Amino acid sequence: MFVFASVPKLTSDPAAIQGFELLGLGQWFRYLTGTLEALGGIALLIPPAAPFGALVLVCVMVGAILSHLLVLPGSPLPAPVFLLLCLFIAWGRRARLQALFSRR
């Protein structure tokens, strides 16, 4: 889903352009969001990278929730659902994250 959601942002779909214009952060933020969604979605498919992808996507989903609650029209409901799924993945793979950060 994250890779599919990144396509309109990265291909300059008019609806994506309009949505990010409403946010007022500039079109660079659309490209950043699309890139993070694509990379995070791909990382979820690679078991060693899944916890990192999940953490990136948690940040993206928090931003999506805030954007829909404060500025953008439409339902914010999908974003919290995907946020919970990403948190579940990150929690399930926390041993990998702890092992990486405990080495430092």
C-alpha positions in Angstrom: 0.0 0.0 0.0 2.8 2.4 0.8 4.5 1.9 -2.5 1.2 2.4 -4.3 0.5 5.6 -2.3 3.9 7.0 -3.3 3.2 6.8 -7.0 0.9 9.8 -7.3 3.3 11.9 -5.2 6.3 11.0 -7.3 4.6 11.2 -10.7 3.1 14.7 -10.0 -0.5 13.6 -10.0 -2.6 16.8 -10.0 -4.5 15.7 -6.8 -1.2 15.1 -5.0 0.1 18.5 -6.1 -3.1 20.2 -4.9 -3.0 18.4 -1.6 0.5 19.4 -0.9 -0.3 23.0 -2.0 -2.9 23.1 0.7 -0.3 22.0 3.3 1.8 25.0 2.3 5.1 23.2 2.7 6.1 23.2 -1.0 6.3 20.5 -3.6 9.7 19.3 -2.3 7.7 17.9 0.7 5.5 15.9 -1.7 8.7 14.3 -3.2 10.1 13.7 0.2 6.9 12.1 1.4 6.6 9.9 -1.7 10.2 8.8 -1.4 9.8 7.9 2.2 6.6 6.0 1.5 8.3 4.1 -1.4 11.5 3.2 0.5 9.6 2.4 3.7 7.2 0.1 1.8 10.0 -1.7 0.1 11.9 -2.0 3.4 8.9 -3.7 4.9 9.3 -6.5 2.3 12.9 -7.2 3.3 13.0 -8.9 6.7 16.3 -7.4 8.0 15.2 -3.9 6.9 11.5 -4.2 8.0 11.9 -2.5 11.4 13.6 0.5 9.9 11.0 0.8 7.2 8.3 0.5 9.8 9.9 3.3 11.9 10.1 5.6 8.8 6.5 4.9 8.0 5.4 5.6 11.6 6.7 9.1 11.1 5.0 9.5 7.8 1.7 8.3 9.2 1.9 10.7 12.1 2.3 13.5 9.6 -0.6 12.1 7.5 -2.8 12.0 10.5 -2.0 15.6 11.5 -2.3 16.8 7.9 -5.8 15.3 7.6 -7.0 16.5 11.0 -5.7 20.1 10.6 -5.6 21.0 6.9 -6.6 18.4 4.3 -10.2 17.4 3.5 -11.2 13.8 3.7 -11.1 11.1 6.3 -8.0 10.6 8.4 -9.1 7.0 9.2 -6.7 5.1 6.9 -3.6 6.7 8.4 -4.1 5.6 12.0 -4.8 2.1 10.8 -1.5 2.0 8.9 0.2 3.7 11.8 -0.9 0.8 14.1 0.2 -1.8 11.6 3.7 -0.1 11.3 3.9 0.1 15.1 3.0 -3.6 15.3 5.8 -4.5 12.8 8.4 -2.3 14.6 7.4 -3.8 18.0 7.6 -7.3 16.6 11.1 -6.6 15.2 12.4 -4.6 18.2 15.1 -7.2 19.0 16.7 -6.3 15.7 16.6 -2.6 16.5 17.9 -3.2 20.1 20.8 -5.3 18.8 21.8 -2.7 16.3 21.7 0.2 18.8 23.3 -1.7 21.7 26.4 -2.2 19.6 27.2 1.5 19.7 
